[in-house]
């Protein structure tokens, strides 16, 4: 498995998927350039899958698509969901990240520094 999705995150993702209009939706997880450290995580629901560019895996009934080129950067990443008095949110722990910003949503790896956003 490329990712580790905790039980809490799995439950939250399943609840969010119920609100989607289509039953053919999957979770897309990946990276994009930007953020304070150079790379940022992206996570959202989609309906279109590209067999040439994407890898898809099932995690406890959740189909997750990842761009094949992103796999070396996100392999081993743990996605969790934390609930507290102020609400809740997903946390991402990437063992490949060597630098992360204070908010935890931006990072860089030893092999990919991305392009930092100059406005951070």
KAKA-V468192 format. One record per pair of residues at least 24 apart in sequence whose C-alpha atoms are under 7 Angstrom apart, sorted by the first residue. I is the first residue (numbers start at 1). J is the second residue. D is the distance in whole Angstrom. If there is no record, write none. Layout:
i:j:d
I:J:D
I:J:D
This chain:
i:j:d
2:75:5
2:76:6
3:75:6
3:76:5
3:77:5
3:78:6
4:76:7
4:77:6
4:78:5
4:79:6
5:78:6
5:79:5
5:80:6
6:79:6
6:80:5
8:80:6
8:81:5
9:79:7
9:80:5
9:81:5
26:62:7
26:63:5
26:64:6
27:63:6
27:64:5
27:65:6
28:64:6
28:65:5
28:66:6
29:64:7
29:65:6
29:66:5
30:66:6
30:67:7
30:70:6
31:70:7
33:114:5
33:115:5
34:114:7
34:115:5
34:116:5
34:117:5
35:106:5
35:116:6
35:117:5
35:120:7
36:101:6
36:106:6
36:116:5
36:117:6
36:120:5
37:100:6
37:101:6
37:106:5
37:107:5
37:108:6
37:116:5
38:106:7
38:107:6
38:108:6
38:113:6
38:114:4
38:115:4
38:116:4
38:117:7
39:106:5
39:107:5
39:108:6
39:113:7
39:114:5
39:115:7
40:105:6
40:106:4
40:107:6
41:105:6
41:106:7
